[in-house]
Amino acid sequence: MFREFKNYLPSASICIVLFTLVYASQSRVAFVPNPSRDPTSTLNRSFETSFHETALKRPDSPYLQLPIFQHSRVPLLDKEQFSPAHGSGREELPEGTKNVLIPPVGAAQQASHRSSRSRGINVACYLKKMIVRVNKQILGPEVLEGKLKLGTCDISKTTRKYHQFIYDMDQCGSKRKLIKNRVTYSNVLHFPEISPGPIRRAMPFSNEIECHFNRYHYSYKIGFMPQVEYQSYFRPLKTTDSVVLTPRDAMWKRLSPTEAYTIGDSMYFQADGPPLAEDERLFVDSCYVTSDSSHLSMPRYTVIENHGCMTDSKSSRWSRFIQSEERSIVQFSLEAFLFRGMIGKHLYMHCDIYVGGINPTPSSKSCTYNQATKRWEELYGVNSVCSCCDTNCLGSDLSGKNIQG
């Protein structure tokens, strides 16, 4: 269907006419003879303008011209044609369906607005409102206004010349019925006899008022298909397995390039790893310090080895692993030092960092030597996994991934 109607559109951005099937088109009937020349009220005219205004038709317009709506007593479209179960969806639409979706030029339905007027009575029907206006002259100068009723309802509004009834279609005891495939709302405007005397100054009457509506009302909307312009967007890719090892202060704030440690004080380090699964934890497998940026340079001093044993903690009470709330972060401290004969002011830390299971094992652990108790202690698990720190911790149970830091 989309392809079928694209040929009718003068602009490539317009794609399809959308339609909705809703209740009621409008007409009006009042069973009171002798039309009057009295104009409708301002309220009536505003209803007429808002409801019956059709699409502007400018011959020089380059756009598709459609009515705002059209109505009918019978369905103009077969809904089965738009069902997913109806064919493949690529069949050509019947000519009648095309004419409904995109009416031929000049075939737009003109909205009828017949004013049903009588000598002093005027009836107007709208989507939801029934408005009945009665000239006071037909009731006589001494008539009580409370006697005139529309069904069960009293007069809504009185002006210098008229009485008006303004009510919803389903109010005042109105009856709804289907006549010749049109929805009809009916009521009775009645005025009883005032006095049983020998003369009459106003005639009693009981007139049936009806509003007829077509059952099928089709409204139109125009859809626009955007012109998609493709463009390439380049974003630098960052490996999810990267680890950042940074020096910190005692508050775990990153040190600036101008800050330094003093010999004998504690140096703090933090390794930040990638996002981990719930059953994973980051471990420091080994670390050593050099006076040159190359990881192959000499001399070097080992501070962590044997799959997570803080060997420097046996000679310094400031060297230890420190607990972190994040499983993707490892924090540890060392006592500041210098190499003998060292001239430069910079030291370089080189570490192998490992992602292992959440529970420490002899090959994935964070062990610190407690000089007071003379034993190795694991930071997150049982101390027994540290029993190999003074010998050789085998790595046969490694099942994670190693990350260079």
N, C-alpha and C positions, 0 to 999 in steps of 0.2 A: 504494500500500500504506500510506503514511503516513496518508492521509486515512481510509482504511478503519478503522484501528484507533484513531483518535483518539476515536471515539464511545464506545469501551468504557472509556475512562480517566476516572476521577472527578476527576483533577486536570489542569488545563490545561497544567501544566508537563511532564507525562509524554507522550512522543511515540510510542514504538514498542518492541516487544519484539524484542530482538536474540537470535539463536540461532546456535549452532554445531553442526556435525555432527561428532562425534568417535567414537572407537572404544570400544565395550563397555559393556554393562550387566551386572549381576552376578547369578549364581545359584550354586548349589553342589550337588555330587553326590558321595557316597562310597558305594562298593559294599561296605558292611559292615553287616549286619543288627543287630537288637536295639538300639534306642536306649537310651542311658544317661541318668541324671539329673544327671550331673556338670556343673556350670556351666562356662562358658568362662572363660579367664584374663582378667586385667585388660587385657593387650595385645589380646586378641581383642575385648573390649568396646569399647576405644577405637577400633579399626578400624571396628566396627559403627556407632558413634555418628557418627564423622566422615564416613563414606561415605553412610550411609543417612538422615541427618537431612534432613528436608524443610522447606519454607518454613513459617514459623509462620502459623497461620490464626486470626486474631482476628476474630470477627464484627463487632466494632465499629470495625474499622480502616477509614479512608476511602480507603486505597490499594489498588491492584490486587494481588490475591492470585495468586501464581504458585508452582509447584513449583520446586525447585532444578534438577531434571532429570526426564526420563522416558526410557525405553528401549524398544526394539522389535526383534523379529527382522527385520522388513522396513522399508524406508524409509517414513516417514510423510509426507514432503514430496517433491514433484517439483521438483528443482532448476531445471528448465527454466522454471518459472514466474517465477523471479527473474533470468533472463537478460535483458540489455539487448535481445537480439534477439527476445524474446518479447512481441509486441504493443506497445502504446504505453506501457505502464506504468500506465495508468489503469483497466484492467479490474478488475472486482470479483473478489476472490479466491474460490476454491471454498470451500464450507462446511467441508469437511474440513481445509483449510489453516488456516482461521480457528480451528478447534478445537484445532489443534496450537500455533499461535502464542499464543493466549489460551484456555487450557482452560476449559470451562464450570465454574461454581462446583460444588464437590463432586466434580469429575471428576479431581482430581489423583491421579496414580498413587502408590499406597502401595508403598514399597520393600519387597520381600520379603527376609527374612533367615532362611531355614530352616537350622537347625543340623543337619548330618548327623553323627549320633553313633551309635556302636555300643557294645557291651560293652567299654569300655576304649579305643576309638579315636574321635577327633573330628577332622573336617576343616573348615577354613574357607578360603574363597577371597575374595581382595580384588583391587583393580585390578591390582596388580603382584605380590602375595605369595600364596603357598600355604603354609598353616600346618597341620601335621598333629601331633596330640597323642596319645600312646600311654600308657595306664595301665601301670605297671610290673607289676601283678599278673598280667596275662595272659601275661607272659613267664616267670614263675617266679622264685624267689629266687636261683637259681644261674646265671642266664643272663648271658653276657657282653654288655655293651651294644654293643660294636662289631659284633655280628652283625646288628643291626637297621638297615636302610637304606631310604631313600626314593630309588629309582633308584640313582644313583651316589653319593649324598650320605650322610654320617654324621649322627648326632644333633647338632643345634645347641645344645641347652640341656637340662639335666636338673635337675628339682626333686625334692622328697622323694617325690612320687607319680607324676610324669610324665616321659616323654621327649618332646621337642618338635623338630620339623623346621620351620624358618622360612627359606624360600628364595624367590627370584624365580621367576616362572612359567616362564622359559626356562632355568632351571638344573636340575642333577641329571639331565640327559638327558630332560627332559620333551618330549613330542611335541605339536606344534600341528597341529590339523586342523579342517576345517569340516564340521559335522554338522547337517543340517536348518537351514541358514542361521544357525547359531550357532557361534562360535569355541570350540573345546574344547582345553584343555591336559590331557594325561593322563600319568600316571607309575605306578609300581608300588611299593607298600610291601611289603617282603618280609622274612621272618624264616626262616632255614634250619633244618634239623634239627640239633640240637646233638650228640647222641650216638646211635650205632647200637645202643645197648643194648636190653635187653628191655622197659624201661619208659620212659615219657615224663612229664616234669613240665611241659612247655610244648609246645603244638602249633605246628608250623611253618605258615606261611601266606604267601600271595602275593596281595595284594589290589590291584586297579586303582583308582587315585584319579583322579577327573576334576573339572575346573572348567569350567563352561559360562558363556559370556558372550553376551548379545545383541550383534549387530553394530552397531546404531545407538543412539547415546546423544545425547540432545538436552538441552543445558543452556540456562538462561534468564538473561537480564540485562535490566534496565529502563533505557531511555535517558531523559534529561531534556532538554527543550527550554527554553533560557533565555528569559526575558521581556526582550526588548530594549527599552530606553527611550532614545529619541532626544533629544538635546539639542544646542543650538547652542553652538559654541565660536568665539569671535572672537579673531583674532590680527592684530595690526597688520602690514600689508604694507610691506615695505621694498624700494624699487626696487633692482634688481641693478646699475643703472648709476650708483650714487652714488659719489662720490669725497670723501675726507676729506683736507684739507690742514692740517697742524699744524706749529707751531714745535717744534724739538727742541734738545737740547744736543749737545755734541761726542760723546757716547756714544749718540746717537740715542734718548734717552729723552724723552718728551713733557714740555714745560715746564708747570709749574703756573701758575695765574693770577697768583701773587705773584712769579714769577721774571721777569727782564728781561735784555736785552742791554746791553752797554756800547759806546758809540761807538768804532769802530776794531776791535772784535772781530768774529769770524765769527758770523753768524746761520745756523742750519741749518733746513731745511724738508723735509718728507716728504709726498708725495702717495700715498695708498693707494687703489687702484682695485678694481673688482669682480673676481671670478674670470675668468680669460681662457682662451681656447683655446690649444692648443699653438703655433699659428702667429701669436699676437698679442702685442703689447707696449704698455705705457702710455707716452705721451709728453706733455710739457708744451709746448703750442703757443705760449702767450704768457703773460706775467705783468707786472703793474705794481703799484706801491705808492701808496696815498693816505693822507692824514691823517684822513680821515673814513670811516665804515663804508660809505657809499654808493659803489657802483662807478662812479657818474657824477660824483663829486666831483672838484674840482681844488684844489691842483695834484696831479699824478701823476708818478711816475717809473717809466719802463719798464726792466725788468731782463731780460726774455726776449721776443723777438719773431721775426718772419720764420720761423715754423714751427719753433721750437726752437733759436734762436740766442741764447746767453747774452751779450747786448750789454754788460752790466755788467762782464763779464770783461775787456773792453778797457781799463777804467779802474781795476780793482781785481784784484789777484792772488788775493784770497780768494773771488772769485765764480766758481763753476764747478759743473758737473754731477758727481755722484759715483756710481760704479757700485753697483748693488744686485743681490743674488742672485735677487730676485723680479722677474719680468717685470711684475707688477701694481703695482710700487712705483717711484716716481721720487724721487730725493734730490738736493738741490742746496744750496749755501751762498752767502751774500752777506755783504759787509762792512757792518756796522751803520752807519746814518746817520740824520740828522734833516733835515727841511725847514727852510730859512731862515725865521726868524720864527715857528717852530712853538712853540705854548704847551703843547699836550697832550703826554702821554707815550705815546700809542698810535699805531702805524702799522697799516695794513690791506693785506694782500696779496690781489690778485685774479688768478686764473689761468683760462685755458682749457686743459683737459686732454683729450687725444685718444688713442683706441685705434686703433693702426695695425698693420701687419704686423710680424713679428718682425725683419725686416731693415730698417735705416734707409734712408730715401729723402730727397730734398730737401724733401719736405713732411711727413715724420715723422722727426725726428732729435733728438739731444741734443748740441749743438755748444758747445765752450768755446774761447775765444781764448787760445792759449799765448803769453804776452808774451815768453818767452825765444826761441822759434823764429819768432815773428811770423806764426803761421798758425792757422787754425781746425782743431780736432781733434774727431772724432766719438767718442762714448763707447763704442759697441758695434759700429760698422761702419767702412767706409772713409771717409777724410777728404774724399774728393771730393764727398760729398753736402753738405758745409759750404761749398763754394766760392761759393755764392750768398748767404752771410750778409752780405757787404758791399754787395750790390746788392738784388735782389728775388727771393725764392724763390717760384716759382709753386706754386699748390696744385692744379694740374690733375690730379695723380695721386692725389688723396685718395680712398680707398675704405673708410675706417673710419667711426667715429662720434665725434662731439664731445661732451664732457661738461663742463659748467660746474663749476668748483671754486672 
